[in-house]
Amino acid sequence: MQKRILFTLLFSIVTIVLLVGFFFYVKKQFVETRTEITEDVMIEKITSIGKLELVKYNMKDVIEKKELRTLLPDKKILLVAAGEVAGCIDLTKMKQEDIEKSSEDSITVYLPQPEICYFKLDHKRSRVYDVTGSWFADDTKTMVEEIYKLAEQRLLQNAKDMDIMGKTRENAFVIFKPILENISGKRVGIKFK
C-alpha cells in the first residue's frame, strides 16, 4: 500500500513537472518573436574613382521658412540642418602631357580645376524644431520635405560662398605637392589647367 502511494505521489510530481515545463515551453514559443530578413543585392554599376579629396566642410545652418497668408495663420517651419561638403581634384582627368619636366631637379604638374566631390545633409544630426500653420499631415510632410531640399541647396551654396574651391586649390599645394616631391625626389610645381 505504501509502495502504491509512493508510486502515485512520484508519478504525480513527475507529471506536474512535465506539465509546468511544457507550459513554459509553449509560452516561450508564443511570446518569442523571430525576425527574418531576406536580401538580394545586385551591383548596378562599378565606377573607378580617382578623386583626391582635399577639404571637407562640416556645417550647421538654421533655416526658417515662412509662407505669409492673408486670412489664415502663416505657415512656418524651423530646421537646424547639419551636413558636409567635400572639395576634390579628379585625377582621372590628368594625361601624360600634364606632367612636364622643367629641369633636371624639378617637374611641373598641371592639375584639373577643383570641384565639389559630394555634398550631403546629415539626417541624423538635422532636426525640425517647429512647424506651425499646418492643418493637415500631408501639408506638414510637404513642408518638411521642402525645407530639407532647401537645406541641401543652401549647404552647397554656403560652401561655395566660403570659398571651398579656393581651399581645395590651397590644400593641393599643402597636401598633394609634398607627396609628389617625396615620390619623385624632385621639386614639384603645381599649376591648374
C-alpha positions in Angstrom: 0.0 0.0 0.0 2.8 2.4 0.9 4.5 1.5 -2.4 1.4 2.3 -4.3 1.0 5.7 -2.5 4.7 6.5 -3.1 4.4 5.4 -6.8 1.3 7.6 -7.2 3.0 10.6 -5.5 6.1 10.2 -7.6 4.1 9.8 -10.8 2.1 13.0 -9.8 5.2 15.0 -9.2 6.8 13.9 -12.5 3.6 14.7 -14.3 3.3 18.2 -12.7 7.0 18.9 -13.5 6.5 17.9 -17.1 3.3 19.9 -17.4 4.9 23.0 -15.9 7.9 22.5 -18.3 5.5 22.1 -21.3 3.6 25.2 -20.2 6.8 27.4 -20.1 8.0 25.9 -23.4 4.6 26.7 -25.1 4.5 30.2 -23.5 8.0 30.9 -24.8 7.0 29.9 -28.3 4.0 32.2 -28.3 5.9 35.2 -26.8 9.2 34.9 -28.6 9.4 36.7 -32.0 11.8 36.0 -34.7 12.8 38.4 -37.4 13.8 37.2 -40.8 15.5 39.4 -43.4 15.8 38.4 -47.0 18.1 40.3 -49.2 19.2 40.2 -52.8 21.9 42.6 -53.6 22.8 43.4 -57.2 25.6 45.6 -58.4 24.2 48.1 -60.9 27.4 49.9 -61.8 31.0 49.9 -60.7 32.8 53.2 -61.1 36.5 53.8 -60.7 37.1 56.8 -58.5 40.3 58.9 -58.9 39.2 61.9 -57.0 41.6 63.3 -54.4 39.5 64.7 -51.6 41.4 67.7 -50.2 39.0 69.5 -48.0 35.7 68.8 -46.2 33.4 71.4 -44.6 31.2 70.2 -41.8 28.5 72.8 -41.4 25.3 73.7 -39.5 22.7 76.1 -40.6 19.5 77.3 -39.1 16.8 77.8 -41.7 13.4 79.2 -41.2 10.8 79.2 -44.0 7.6 81.2 -43.8 4.6 81.3 -46.1 2.7 84.5 -45.3 -1.0 84.3 -45.8 -3.7 87.0 -45.5 -6.6 85.2 -43.8 -5.2 82.1 -42.3 -2.2 81.9 -39.9 1.2 82.0 -41.5 2.9 78.6 -42.2 6.3 78.4 -40.6 9.0 75.7 -40.3 12.3 75.8 -38.5 15.2 73.4 -39.3 18.6 73.1 -37.8 20.5 71.4 -40.7 23.9 69.7 -40.4 25.9 68.4 -43.3 29.1 68.2 -45.2 30.6 69.3 -48.5 33.9 68.0 -49.8 36.2 69.6 -52.4 38.4 67.4 -54.5 40.5 67.2 -57.7 39.7 64.5 -60.2 43.0 62.8 -61.0 41.3 60.7 -63.7 41.2 63.8 -65.9 45.0 64.0 -66.0 47.0 62.9 -69.0 50.7 62.2 -69.6 51.1 65.6 -71.1 50.0 67.2 -67.8 53.4 66.3 -66.2 56.3 68.4 -67.6 60.0 68.1 -66.7 61.0 71.7 -66.0 64.7 71.0 -65.3 66.8 68.1 -64.0 65.6 68.6 -60.5 62.1 69.9 -60.9 58.8 69.0 -62.6 55.5 70.8 -63.1 52.2 69.1 -62.7 49.1 70.6 -64.3 46.0 69.6 -62.2 42.4 69.7 -63.2 40.3 72.5 -61.6 38.9 71.7 -58.2 35.3 70.5 -58.0 32.7 69.5 -55.4 33.1 65.8 -54.7 29.8 65.5 -52.9 27.5 67.3 -50.6 25.1 65.7 -48.2 22.8 66.6 -45.4 23.2 64.5 -42.3 19.7 63.5 -41.4 20.7 62.1 -38.0 22.1 65.5 -36.9 19.4 67.6 -38.6 16.2 68.4 -36.7 12.9 70.1 -37.4 12.1 72.1 -34.3 9.0 74.0 -35.2 6.1 73.6 -37.6 3.2 76.0 -37.3 0.2 76.9 -39.5 -0.1 73.5 -41.0 -3.6 71.9 -40.7 -3.1 68.6 -42.3 -0.5 65.8 -42.0 0.2 65.8 -45.8 0.8 69.6 -45.6 3.3 69.1 -42.8 5.1 66.3 -44.7 5.4 68.6 -47.7 6.8 71.4 -45.7 9.4 69.1 -44.1 10.4 67.7 -47.5 10.7 71.2 -49.0 12.8 72.5 -46.1 15.2 69.5 -46.3 15.6 70.1 -50.1 16.2 73.8 -49.4 18.8 73.0 -46.7 20.7 70.8 -49.1 20.9 73.5 -51.7 21.9 76.1 -49.1 24.6 73.7 -47.8 26.2 73.6 -51.2 25.8 77.4 -51.8 27.2 78.2 -48.4 30.3 76.1 -49.1 30.8 77.9 -52.4 30.4 81.2 -50.6 33.0 80.2 -48.1 35.4 79.5 -51.0 35.6 75.7 -50.8 37.2 75.7 -54.3 40.0 78.1 -53.1 40.6 76.0 -50.0 40.8 72.8 -52.2 43.3 74.6 -54.5 45.3 75.7 -51.5 45.3 72.2 -50.0 46.7 70.8 -53.3 49.8 72.8 -52.5 49.9 71.9 -48.8 49.0 68.2 -49.0 49.5 66.9 -52.6 52.7 68.7 -53.5 54.8 67.2 -50.7 53.6 63.7 -51.6 54.6 64.2 -55.2 58.0 65.6 -54.1 58.7 62.7 -51.8 57.7 60.2 -54.5 59.7 61.8 -57.3 62.6 63.1 -55.3 62.4 66.4 -57.2 60.9 69.9 -56.6 57.3 69.9 -57.9 55.5 72.9 -59.2 51.7 72.7 -59.3 49.5 74.6 -61.7 45.9 74.3 -62.6 44.6 73.9 -66.2 
